[in-house]
Amino acid sequence: MDRRRALTAAVGLAGGAFLTPTRGPAPAAAAAAYTNPVVWQDFADIDVIRVGGTYYASASTMHYSPGAPVLRSYDLVNWEIAGHSVPVLDFGAKYDLNGARGYVRGIWASSLAYRPSNRTFYWLGQIDFARTYVYTATAVEGPWSRLTTISTPYYDAGLLVDTDDTLYVAYGNTTISVAQLSPDGRSQVRTQQVFTTPSSVGTLEGSRFYKINGQYYIFLTRPANGQYILKSSGGPFGPYTMRQVLLDLRGPISGGGVPHQGGLVQTQGGAWYYMAFVDAYPGGRVPVLAPVTWTSDGWPVVQLVNGAWGTSYPAPAVPAPPRQVTPMTGVDTFDGTALKPRWEWNHNPDNTKWSTGNGLTLRTATVTNDLYWARNTLTHRIQGPTSTATVQLDHSGMRDGDRAGLALLRDSSAWIGVKRDGGTSRVVMVNGLTMDGSWNTTGTGTEVASAAAPSGTVWLRATADIRPGSARPGTFSYSTDGTRFTPLGPSFSMGNDWRFFMGYRFALFNHATQALGGAVRVPRFELSTP
């Protein structure tokens, strides 16, 4: 199933009725405005909710593990990564890089909800068009556990906890259906088609399901340039009428796409906001926020600035946050017994081959000459518009044939790192790692520059420009003392094609080409911005 059309150029507002923007109550905080994107990292297919005074959002992660990160905020503007709803992608051997690969599969648009009756968070999503999985936790940090598996694959689902505690799911592509779950959430009681998208609109998907003022709403995206909404006054199973929310709306990120998908959320004070994402490759799909008002007959209206989604709006009027959120940039010394939630593996890791506590230790887990097949590649989102990752790498434990380093990872990749061959270690820059449109490897990389490696420790650095609109440069350098860095190799062009869906990431890796047994240690990782 083709989930997205080619990105549509932002050409201004076409169609739809919008109210004149109105200024709401003055923000309570001294900081009077926020700017978009609210998070310049790759968090797509957002579902956003509020529980008390805290906001949570879930996002797609495809083949990265753990999956379905949960973001947390106290003001809708400043966000931190709190945990993951899917602890491991235990959906088949391909997610272990065991005989097959799960690139661009796994965690797609899914749903996050909170059920007050049992004070429990629910995550719901379908995998591989085969079945739906439901995970629950009493705190977003976890532990999350699988509640059930449902045989119906709820594609691009939105989960609603109704005011009478009944669980409903809206789902589908073009044909939209609603399912009712059993009271314990473990099985399907009923499912019914409730809407067929008119051919004049095309494709609608990405359901988000709401009950607002006694009426039921299914919020839908027209990928990748529109947003529509269905409304029913007759109950969750309809009948529904449709209205366009936005189409070809100019977005707030220069060179980026149209804000779409995502979800609606209401503040404690009653104000409404729409948190969407913007296609902003090569970095991925990034969250943007805009206020929403409602017409007298119950339809949402996105508030615009000069006919576009604003680059800036008055800050939401919310109580002062109880604390500052944890930054998504900065230094990690891997000092705990577990990885911080900013990290995700490329497919499931072999947990016997890595550890933290005294830095991050990566023991070789795969014998391969193809980084796309190598297990235990640890990834970190790139911070936009530009950012730099610096890694301290102790390579003294590498064995002949081992390859370890820092990559700019996507379907076209490059890396800087250490090659150990014939008892000698070299610092190298490698590019030409490529995949085709079916995510099969077409290039395992070409060494384009090298230098003698210092014994013991080397510092590796990658700088990524992820401003959207065209291919952007990634550059690599290394240091023998952690202070003076020497460029290595040519600039690497990071493509801005959308079809891999996930954006470029920084990636730490260590794999063998001859035999297992080698190891590297990363005492320090730093993500910094200019």
TITI-955769 format. One record per residue (C-alpha): residue number from 0; residue in one letter; x negated, y, z negated. Coordinates in pm, 1 decimal. Each point is the difference from the previous one (the first is absolute). Layout:
REM residues N
num,residu,u,v,w
NUM,A,X,Y,Z
...
This chain:
REM residues 530
num,residu,u,v,w
0,M,0.0,0.0,0.0
1,D,-141.5,335.6,104.7
2,R,16.7,208.2,-317.1
3,R,-115.4,335.4,136.3
4,R,7.5,188.9,323.7
5,A,-293.3,201.4,117.8
6,L,-37.7,309.9,-211.7
7,T,217.6,282.7,121.1
8,A,-160.0,340.6,29.7
9,A,135.8,255.1,-244.3
10,V,183.9,240.7,227.1
11,G,229.4,182.8,-238.6
12,L,348.7,-71.8,-125.0
13,A,237.6,-166.6,243.1
14,G,362.9,-40.1,-93.9
15,G,158.5,-35.5,-342.4
16,A,155.2,264.3,-220.1
17,F,-206.7,157.2,-275.7
18,L,100.0,245.4,-264.6
19,T,-189.4,323.7,-41.9
20,P,-280.8,-71.1,-248.0
21,T,87.4,113.4,-348.8
22,R,-232.5,54.3,-292.3
23,G,83.7,-214.2,-301.6
24,P,-71.4,75.4,-363.6
25,A,-346.2,132.5,-73.4
26,P,-251.5,-271.7,-91.1
27,A,-60.9,-39.4,-368.6
28,A,-375.3,-39.1,44.1
29,A,-238.3,285.7,64.0
30,A,-117.4,-158.4,325.4
31,A,276.6,133.6,220.9
32,A,-51.5,-205.4,314.1
33,Y,-134.5,-323.4,138.6
34,T,-150.9,-78.6,338.3
35,N,54.3,-294.8,233.2
36,P,-107.6,-270.8,21.5
37,V,50.2,-65.4,-369.5
38,V,-230.9,-301.9,35.5
39,W,-250.9,-5.8,285.2
40,Q,-52.1,-373.3,-9.7
41,D,162.0,-287.9,186.0
42,F,330.0,-75.0,-178.8
43,A,276.2,-83.5,247.7
44,D,361.9,-120.6,-3.3
45,I,54.7,170.6,-333.5
46,D,277.7,-88.1,-240.9
47,V,20.0,260.0,-277.2
48,I,199.5,-16.5,-325.1
49,R,20.5,179.4,-333.5
50,V,25.3,-174.7,-337.5
51,G,52.6,254.7,-274.8
52,G,-267.2,264.1,47.3
53,T,-229.3,-212.6,216.0
54,Y,-2.1,-46.0,376.5
55,Y,-116.8,-316.1,172.5
56,A,-66.1,-79.8,364.4
57,S,-79.0,-323.3,181.1
58,A,-181.4,-36.8,333.0
59,S,-94.5,-248.8,271.3
60,T,-337.9,-173.7,-6.1
61,M,24.5,-265.2,275.0
62,H,-291.0,-245.4,-43.6
63,Y,-160.9,168.8,-301.0
64,S,12.8,-169.8,-340.2
65,P,134.2,67.4,-257.5
66,G,292.9,142.4,195.1
67,A,274.2,258.0,-38.2
68,P,-171.8,264.9,-213.7
69,V,211.4,195.9,-246.2
70,L,-79.8,369.8,-24.7
71,R,98.9,204.6,-305.2
72,S,64.6,372.0,-42.3
73,Y,159.2,236.8,-248.6
74,D,64.2,283.3,244.6
75,L,36.9,-160.2,347.9
76,V,-318.1,180.0,109.4
77,N,-290.7,-152.6,-191.1
78,W,-17.8,-378.7,30.2
79,E,-210.3,-285.0,-134.4
80,I,-16.1,-370.1,85.9
81,A,147.7,-189.6,-295.2
82,G,2.8,-361.1,120.6
83,H,116.4,-244.0,267.5
84,S,332.7,-182.4,21.6
85,V,-140.1,-299.5,189.8
86,P,-303.7,-134.1,-190.0
87,V,-110.2,-241.0,273.1
88,L,113.8,-66.8,355.7
89,D,81.3,-366.4,-62.2
90,F,201.9,-31.6,319.7
91,G,-223.3,-244.9,186.0
92,A,-362.8,-82.3,77.5
93,K,-33.6,279.7,254.6
94,Y,7.3,253.0,-283.3
95,D,-308.0,-177.0,-141.9
96,L,-186.8,24.1,334.0
97,N,21.7,-378.4,-1.8
98,G,29.4,-118.9,358.0
99,A,218.8,296.0,94.3
100,R,25.7,371.6,-68.6
101,G,283.4,222.4,-118.4
102,Y,-99.2,331.9,154.1
103,V,300.8,231.5,44.6
104,R,229.3,-246.7,-175.4
105,G,69.3,-24.8,-372.2
106,I,151.8,289.8,-192.2
107,W,209.7,215.7,233.2
108,A,268.3,249.5,-94.0
109,S,141.4,-125.8,-328.2
110,S,198.0,134.6,-293.9
111,L,-58.1,101.0,-359.9
112,A,285.3,39.6,-249.2
113,Y,58.5,22.0,-373.7
114,R,284.2,-181.5,-178.5
115,P,95.3,175.6,-324.9
116,S,202.9,-294.1,-133.2
117,N,-312.8,-209.8,-53.8
118,R,-259.7,279.4,18.9
119,T,-169.7,-174.7,289.8
120,F,-163.9,113.0,324.0
121,Y,82.1,-197.5,315.3
122,W,-203.7,-24.3,319.3
123,L,163.7,-163.4,301.4
124,G,-144.0,-67.0,345.6
125,Q,0.9,-248.1,285.2
126,I,-311.8,-176.6,123.0
127,D,-63.9,-122.6,356.2
128,F,371.1,20.1,95.8
129,A,43.7,-322.5,-197.0
130,R,133.3,79.3,-347.0
131,T,31.4,267.2,-264.2
132,Y,-195.0,15.0,-324.4
133,V,102.3,176.4,-319.8
134,Y,-249.6,94.1,-271.1
135,T,76.3,155.1,-337.9
136,A,-183.8,172.6,-284.3
137,T,94.0,194.5,-309.5
138,A,-281.2,249.8,68.3
139,V,-140.5,98.9,337.7
140,E,-354.0,-76.0,-116.9
141,G,111.5,-360.5,-23.5
142,P,-11.1,-282.4,-43.9
143,W,223.5,-50.2,302.9
144,S,141.4,-348.0,60.1
145,R,206.8,-155.7,274.3
146,L,365.8,-19.3,-95.5
147,T,132.6,-181.1,304.1
148,T,-21.7,-76.1,369.9
149,I,305.9,63.9,220.2
150,S,33.5,-178.7,333.7
151,T,135.1,307.6,181.7
152,P,-284.3,227.9,116.1
153,Y,117.9,348.8,-98.3
154,Y,-189.7,199.9,260.4
155,D,-98.8,354.5,-110.2
156,A,216.5,-33.7,-308.1
157,G,139.7,249.5,-247.8
158,L,111.2,-128.5,-342.2
159,L,285.6,171.8,-184.6
160,V,87.5,-54.2,-365.3
161,D,361.7,114.3,-4.4
162,T,159.2,180.8,-293.1
163,D,173.4,-327.1,-98.4
164,D,-342.0,-176.4,4.1
165,T,71.4,-191.8,323.8
166,L,-303.2,-41.8,227.5
167,Y,39.9,80.1,369.7
168,V,-251.6,-6.2,285.9
169,A,24.6,198.8,324.4
170,Y,-219.7,-133.0,279.2
171,G,-48.1,-54.8,371.3
172,N,-128.2,143.1,324.7
173,T,264.4,172.7,217.6
174,T,262.0,-234.9,-147.1
175,I,29.9,99.6,-365.1
176,S,137.2,-240.1,-260.5
177,V,74.1,6.5,-371.2
178,A,-50.8,-296.8,-231.6
179,Q,127.5,-44.8,-355.1
180,L,-223.8,-191.5,-239.5
181,S,100.1,-215.7,-292.3
182,P,7.3,169.6,-343.0
183,D,-341.5,-144.8,-85.3
184,G,-142.6,121.8,332.8
185,R,-116.2,-347.2,99.3
186,S,230.1,-79.0,292.0
187,Q,222.7,146.6,266.7
188,V,373.4,5.3,-64.9
189,R,113.2,166.4,320.5
190,T,-137.4,174.7,306.8
191,Q,183.5,200.1,261.4
192,Q,-91.3,212.3,301.1
193,V,109.4,356.8,-71.2
194,F,-134.6,206.9,289.4
195,T,-126.6,-26.9,356.3
196,T,-226.2,281.2,117.3
197,P,134.5,182.3,307.5
198,S,-210.5,-49.9,311.6
199,S,-36.1,377.4,22.4
200,V,-199.6,-7.9,-325.6
201,G,-202.9,-312.7,72.0
202,T,-165.1,-173.5,-293.3
203,L,80.4,58.4,-367.6
204,E,-177.9,-181.1,-284.4
205,G,-171.9,67.4,-330.6
206,S,314.0,-14.2,-216.2
207,R,22.1,182.0,-331.8
208,F,325.9,-57.7,-190.1
209,Y,161.9,254.0,-236.4
210,K,319.7,66.4,-188.7
211,I,45.1,374.5,-45.1
212,N,314.1,161.0,-138.6
213,G,194.9,-320.2,55.8
214,Q,-98.1,-34.1,365.3
215,Y,-239.2,-251.1,152.6
216,Y,-284.7,110.9,225.7
217,I,-244.4,-195.5,215.2
218,F,-296.1,218.9,95.3
219,L,-160.0,-118.1,327.6
220,T,-295.7,90.8,216.9
221,R,-22.3,22.0,376.7
222,P,-365.4,-94.1,50.5
223,A,-199.4,205.4,21.6
224,N,175.1,333.9,44.6
225,G,338.9,9.0,-170.4
226,Q,206.1,-56.9,-310.2
227,Y,370.1,-84.0,-20.5
228,I,240.3,-75.9,-281.1
229,L,314.3,-212.4,-31.6
230,K,273.4,84.3,-249.4
231,S,288.5,-208.6,-133.9
232,S,283.5,108.6,-226.2
233,G,147.2,-349.8,8.2
234,G,-263.6,-198.0,-185.0
235,P,-340.5,-156.0,69.2
236,F,129.9,-202.7,294.3
237,G,135.5,302.5,181.5
238,P,132.7,118.1,230.8
239,Y,-291.2,238.2,59.9
240,T,-29.1,316.2,203.3
241,M,-333.0,132.2,126.3
242,R,-165.3,341.1,4.9
243,Q,-339.6,112.6,125.9
244,V,-227.3,141.6,-268.3
245,L,-295.1,97.8,219.1
246,L,-141.5,-70.4,343.3
247,D,-331.6,108.8,151.0
248,L,-52.7,228.9,-295.3
249,R,-333.2,178.4,-8.8
250,G,-199.7,-139.9,-290.4
251,P,-229.2,167.6,-253.9
252,I,-327.1,-166.9,108.6
253,S,-172.7,143.6,304.5
254,G,-32.3,-272.8,261.9
255,G,226.3,-234.8,-196.6
256,G,338.0,-143.5,82.2
257,V,360.1,56.8,-105.0
258,P,86.2,-53.6,-368.3
259,H,222.8,-306.7,-26.0
260,Q,94.3,-311.1,-198.7
261,G,-59.0,22.8,-376.3
262,G,277.2,76.2,-245.0
263,L,211.0,242.9,-200.3
264,V,-41.2,71.0,-370.3
265,Q,170.3,228.0,-252.6
266,T,-183.0,190.0,-271.8
267,Q,110.5,16.0,-362.8
268,G,142.7,345.2,74.3
269,G,214.0,-123.3,288.7
270,A,-212.1,117.9,294.8
271,W,-54.9,-237.4,290.0
272,Y,-314.9,-71.1,199.6
273,Y,-90.6,-207.2,302.5
274,M,-338.3,-173.7,-7.6
275,A,-86.5,-112.3,352.0
276,F,-320.9,-93.2,173.1
277,V,-180.4,150.6,297.2
278,D,-192.2,-207.6,253.0
279,A,-348.4,145.4,-43.4
280,Y,-245.5,-239.0,161.5
281,P,-285.7,-85.9,-28.2
282,G,75.2,34.7,-372.5
283,G,336.6,-173.0,4.9
284,R,344.5,117.6,-111.7
285,V,6.5,259.0,-276.1
286,P,278.3,120.3,-234.3
287,V,160.9,341.8,35.0
288,L,273.3,154.9,-215.3
289,A,285.5,239.7,76.8
290,P,302.8,123.2,-198.0
291,V,347.2,-113.4,103.4
292,T,338.5,163.7,-44.6
293,W,344.0,-149.4,63.6
294,T,290.1,120.0,210.4
295,S,339.2,41.5,-160.6
296,D,114.3,-325.7,161.2
297,G,-296.4,-198.7,-130.7
298,W,-278.4,-7.2,260.1
299,P,-368.4,67.6,-76.1
300,V,-182.8,287.9,165.7
301,V,-378.8,32.1,2.5
302,Q,-108.7,352.7,-83.0
303,L,-224.2,138.3,273.1
304,V,-257.2,276.2,25.3
305,N,7.3,182.7,333.0
306,G,175.8,-293.2,160.6
307,A,-252.0,-258.3,-121.5
308,W,-75.6,-221.3,-297.6
309,G,-185.8,246.6,-218.5
310,T,-368.5,-14.6,-74.7
311,S,92.9,156.9,-334.3
312,Y,309.0,11.1,-222.8
313,P,84.4,119.7,-352.1
314,A,-109.1,-264.1,-247.8
315,P,275.1,-223.2,-141.0
316,A,144.4,139.6,-322.7
317,V,-84.6,-280.1,-240.2
318,P,-118.7,-15.6,-361.2
319,A,-371.7,28.1,-60.7
320,P,-169.1,-337.2,64.2
321,P,-94.2,-196.8,-312.5
322,R,-352.0,-43.6,138.3
323,Q,-204.8,48.0,312.7
324,V,14.9,-282.8,250.4
325,T,-312.1,-199.9,84.0
326,P,-177.5,145.3,305.4
327,M,-15.3,-211.8,315.1
328,T,-355.2,119.8,59.9
329,G,-308.5,-2.5,-219.9
330,V,-246.0,-252.2,-139.2
331,D,57.6,-366.6,-79.3
332,T,-268.4,-192.7,-189.2
333,F,206.6,-320.9,-13.9
334,D,-34.2,-8.7,-377.0
335,G,320.8,-186.1,-82.2
336,T,99.4,-362.2,29.1
337,A,228.0,75.0,294.0
338,L,-5.3,222.4,304.6
339,K,175.1,334.9,-20.9
340,P,320.0,17.9,206.9
341,R,-164.3,225.9,259.3
342,W,-163.3,-316.8,144.6
343,E,151.7,-260.6,233.3
344,W,-164.6,-300.3,165.5
345,N,13.4,-74.3,372.0
346,H,224.8,-307.4,-36.3
347,N,-9.8,-197.5,-325.3
348,P,-340.1,-30.3,-166.4
349,D,-175.8,-310.0,-122.2
350,N,10.9,92.2,-367.6
351,T,-293.0,-226.9,-82.9
352,K,-229.0,216.9,211.4
353,W,29.4,341.9,-159.9
354,S,-7.9,160.9,-342.8
355,T,-5.1,337.3,-172.9
356,G,-132.1,121.6,-331.9
357,N,-361.1,83.1,82.9
358,G,84.5,158.4,330.7
359,L,172.4,-193.6,276.8
360,T,-164.6,-327.5,96.3
361,L,85.5,-145.0,340.0
362,R,-127.1,-351.5,61.9
363,T,18.9,-123.3,356.5
364,A,334.0,-172.5,55.5
365,T,-6.4,-72.2,374.7
366,V,-254.9,-115.1,254.9
367,T,81.6,193.4,317.0
368,N,-142.6,253.3,240.3
369,D,338.1,174.8,15.9
370,L,87.9,252.9,-269.6
371,Y,369.1,-41.4,84.0
372,W,-24.6,-363.6,-120.4
373,A,-203.0,78.5,-311.5
374,R,179.2,-40.7,-331.5
375,N,-45.5,234.4,-294.6
376,T,-25.6,320.5,199.4
377,L,117.1,264.1,-246.0
378,T,171.4,308.8,142.3
379,H,74.3,353.7,-114.5
380,R,223.7,254.2,172.2
381,I,-167.3,301.7,157.2
382,Q,91.2,339.5,-144.9
383,G,96.0,256.5,262.9
384,P,-68.7,215.4,178.2
385,T,-365.3,-105.0,-44.8
386,S,-176.0,-193.0,-273.6
387,T,-320.6,-183.5,-75.8
388,A,-57.4,-337.5,-163.5
389,T,-337.8,-56.5,-165.3
390,V,-98.4,-345.0,-123.1
391,Q,-295.1,-106.3,-210.8
392,L,-91.4,-350.9,116.6
393,D,-233.1,-240.6,-179.6
394,H,-94.1,-240.9,278.0
395,S,-271.3,-193.8,-182.6
396,G,221.0,-310.9,-17.2
397,M,61.7,-25.9,374.1
398,R,-110.0,-310.7,188.0
399,D,-115.0,-44.4,357.0
400,G,287.9,52.5,241.3
401,D,203.0,212.3,-242.3
402,R,166.8,326.5,104.4
403,A,118.5,252.4,-256.9
404,G,103.4,361.0,12.5
405,L,257.6,272.4,46.6
406,A,239.1,-1.8,297.6
407,L,253.4,222.7,164.8
408,L,252.7,-279.2,44.9
409,R,283.6,-27.9,247.3
410,D,56.6,-181.5,330.6
411,S,-307.0,186.3,127.2
412,S,-264.8,17.2,-270.4
413,A,-356.8,95.5,-83.9
414,W,-222.0,-36.3,-305.5
415,I,-323.1,88.4,-170.0
416,G,-166.0,-257.5,-219.0
417,V,-276.9,-248.2,-59.0
418,K,-95.0,-295.8,217.5
419,R,-218.6,-264.7,-158.6
420,D,-185.0,-218.0,251.6
421,G,-327.8,-191.3,-20.3
422,G,-66.0,124.5,-350.8
423,T,22.8,365.0,107.0
424,S,277.5,250.3,-70.2
425,R,87.7,285.9,233.4
426,V,254.4,281.7,-21.1
427,V,207.3,-9.7,318.1
428,M,288.3,179.3,166.8
429,V,230.1,-229.0,198.3
430,N,291.6,94.1,223.8
431,G,208.5,-179.7,262.3
432,L,209.7,-211.2,-238.0
433,T,330.5,-22.2,186.2
434,M,333.4,-178.5,19.7
435,D,250.7,-31.6,282.9
436,G,371.7,78.0,-23.8
437,S,68.8,-346.2,-145.1
438,W,-261.6,66.3,-269.8
439,N,-247.9,-253.6,130.3
440,T,-366.6,96.5,-24.1
441,T,-144.2,127.1,327.2
442,G,-329.7,134.2,-134.2
443,T,-202.8,-99.9,-306.0
444,G,-222.7,305.9,6.0
445,T,-323.7,131.9,143.6
446,E,-290.0,130.9,-203.3
447,V,-74.3,350.2,128.8
448,A,-246.2,134.1,-259.0
449,S,-216.7,-132.1,-282.6
450,A,-257.3,93.7,-261.2
451,A,-204.5,-182.1,-258.8
452,A,201.0,-70.1,-314.2
453,P,-141.8,100.3,-337.5
454,S,-39.6,-288.7,-240.2
455,G,278.8,-46.1,-248.7
456,T,241.6,287.9,47.2
457,V,120.2,212.1,289.3
458,W,271.5,264.9,15.6
459,L,240.4,-15.4,295.3
460,R,228.5,278.5,113.5
461,A,287.4,29.2,247.3
462,T,180.2,324.5,81.1
463,A,337.6,-17.0,173.4
464,D,195.6,275.6,173.8
465,I,361.2,-119.0,13.5
466,R,171.4,312.7,128.8
467,P,265.9,-127.4,241.3
468,G,49.1,88.7,363.5
469,S,-299.7,-169.7,160.3
470,A,-281.9,-243.7,-66.5
471,R,-219.9,129.8,-282.2
472,P,-360.9,-58.7,-105.3
473,G,-132.6,-221.9,-274.4
474,T,-365.9,36.2,-92.1
475,F,-240.0,-210.5,-204.0
476,S,-311.0,69.7,-205.5
477,Y,-215.1,-164.8,-266.3
478,S,-227.6,98.2,-285.8
479,T,-283.1,-159.2,-195.4
480,D,50.8,220.1,-306.6
481,G,371.1,88.9,-1.1
482,T,-76.7,366.1,71.0
483,R,-152.8,48.6,345.1
484,F,200.7,-169.9,273.9
485,T,-122.6,-82.9,350.1
486,P,249.2,-32.9,287.0
487,L,-2.1,-338.4,172.1
488,G,145.0,-77.2,339.6
489,P,235.9,192.6,226.0
490,S,334.1,145.5,-100.6
491,F,275.5,-261.6,4.6
492,S,328.5,91.3,168.5
493,M,302.4,-96.6,-213.4
494,G,294.1,-51.2,235.0
495,N,345.4,141.7,-66.3
496,D,215.1,-273.6,156.0
497,W,297.4,-88.5,-222.7
498,R,46.6,-369.4,75.4
499,F,-214.4,-136.9,-284.3
500,F,229.0,205.5,-226.4
501,M,-244.8,17.2,-290.8
502,G,-254.4,280.6,16.4
503,Y,-375.6,-19.3,-27.6
504,R,-141.4,-99.3,-338.1
505,F,-336.4,-2.5,-166.6
506,A,-96.8,-363.2,-61.9
507,L,-263.3,-174.8,-212.3
508,F,-107.0,-339.6,129.5
509,N,-252.9,-279.3,-41.1
510,H,12.9,-306.9,222.7
511,A,-238.4,-270.8,109.1
512,T,-90.5,-106.5,350.8
513,Q,-205.6,-304.1,-104.4
514,A,94.1,-133.7,-344.8
515,L,176.8,110.2,-316.4
516,G,-182.6,86.0,-320.1
517,G,-103.3,364.2,39.4
518,A,141.9,293.6,-193.3
519,V,-8.1,377.6,-19.4
520,R,92.5,235.6,-281.7
521,V,165.6,340.6,30.8
522,P,-68.0,200.6,-318.1
523,R,176.1,309.9,132.0
524,F,249.3,113.6,262.5
525,E,94.9,362.3,53.4
526,L,270.8,146.6,222.6
527,S,-47.3,373.9,39.8
528,T,144.4,282.6,205.7
529,P,-173.5,315.4,127.6
